């Protein structure tokens, strides 16, 4: 072969090789059958999360992998049932609290990029003399305040983001009961004096918080003492007043006296005077206070109502053994049970009662604000005993489920069994309360006095 032909052959073979390599390199990629629909290719492996929001899917272990472990639950996921307090509490309040609203960050101007500045329109200074910066947006959210039993210290948190923070340092040891009034700005603590017999009741005013400021734990609670040996306390629905029962003795005899205290101006008004000394009060409606005889399984109980001025004392129910009651917000209905824990609703206008399908105590229930629904902690089983005495005295403890009863339809719906969810435990629910929007149900576990939150959304 001549030198010229040899060179031409080399050139032709080289061009052929280049063409073959180019065809192989630029040909469209194929997807293996087992990967069809998953979008798994070189680009997706380089960006394993893609450019869009990932869609959750089931996780399947690879065949033959003996050390496979499922992905852990994200810590940011909010659970339906959450323990709020880190300590036993004497009482709590749900109230609406103002806070700075989280504002979505605006996209960068001019295409952005690393190091670009994102303007915040809420902090822009308007042009002109004497202008002020636009205040940041705020919102009201359900919040909790509660009293630690051991020390009387007050703690607080928002309901949608549990972050327990100490609010006060005033020490009142061994608080047995605590109530809040004036939308969480006043606190009532009850405890025994050093002699172990005398009940002391302290009414304190809480310092106001600075919006947007860090919560300080060095607040002091200052207040006054009410008369010794107050037997019962209830808070008005608008939280501005308290009603308490006490027996003064002395010149007034041993009658049980009922007094209202206005938490805004400290004005006291006597509304009630009875020779009977065993009463329990419920202030379920702003214009009506109900008084029931203390329940005993072997004795008939009675319930009366009176208006906010102490007039028109009227008998509502009577002759029911073990009677315990809870009036509705509209004042037209009464939830009550007997010594068999049979739960019923009494209509004050028709004087008829409806039997509900669940067995529990009114103390383990709370009314919805429209008086058309009831939320209850309902025992899964009830052993024989003298009720409600055995439960009050701690001889019997229940394991509850939480139910919602629709009074319009009569249907009862199971909300949750605390034992069936992650992080749950056996609960004997009491002191149930709802936030204003009825998105959260709060309760205290009678077994250990810890505060819990149930997300109803």
Number of C-alpha atoms within 10 A of each C-alpha: 5 6 7 8 10 10 10 11 11 11 12 10 11 12 12 12 12 10 12 11 11 11 11 10 10 8 8 8 9 8 13 9 7 7 10 10 8 9 12 13 15 9 10 13 11 9 10 12 11 12 8 6 7 9 6 6 6 5 9 9 12 8 7 7 8 8 6 11 10 8 7 6 7 7 7 6 7 12 15 17 22 19 20 24 24 11 15 19 27 24 26 26 21 22 22 17 16 13 16 13 13 10 12 7 10 11 12 14 11 7 7 11 9 6 7 12 12 12 13 12 12 12 12 12 11 11 9 7 6 6 9 12 11 12 9 14 11 14 11 12 17 20 20 21 24 28 31 26 23 16 15 25 23 26 22 22 20 20 23 14 10 17 13 15 16 19 24 21 17 16 15 16 15 17 23 18 18 24 22 26 26 20 15 22 17 21 27 22 23 22 23 17 14 8 7 8 10 13 17 17 23 18 20 20 19 18 14 8 12 9 12 12 9 8 15 12 15 11 18 17 19 14 14 10 12 14 12 16 18 20 15 15 23 20 23 22 16 13 18 19 22 22 23 22 25 21 21 16 10 7 6 10 10 15 17 23 20 21 19 24 18 18 20 11 9 10 10 14 14 15 17 18 16 13 11 11 17 15 19 20 24 22 26 22 19 17 15 23 24 25 23 23 21 18 25 20 19 13 13 17 20 21 24 17 23 18 16 17 14 18 12 12 15 13 14 17 19 14 11 20 20 26 29 26 29 24 25 24 21 16 19 14 19 25 24 26 26 25 22 19 19 15 20 22 20 20 16 14 8 8 10 9 15 13 14 16 13 17 21 25 29 26 18 21 24 26 23 21 16 10 19 16 20 20 24 28 31 24 21 13 10 15 9 9 14 16 22 23 17 15 14 11 9 10 10 16 18 20 19 23 21 22 19 20 21 16 15 9 9 13 12 17 12 13 16 18 20 20 14 11 12 11 12 15 15 15 26 21 28 22 17 20 22 23 20 14 10 14 14 20 20 27 27 27 22 17 16 12 20 20 25 18 23 22 17 13 7
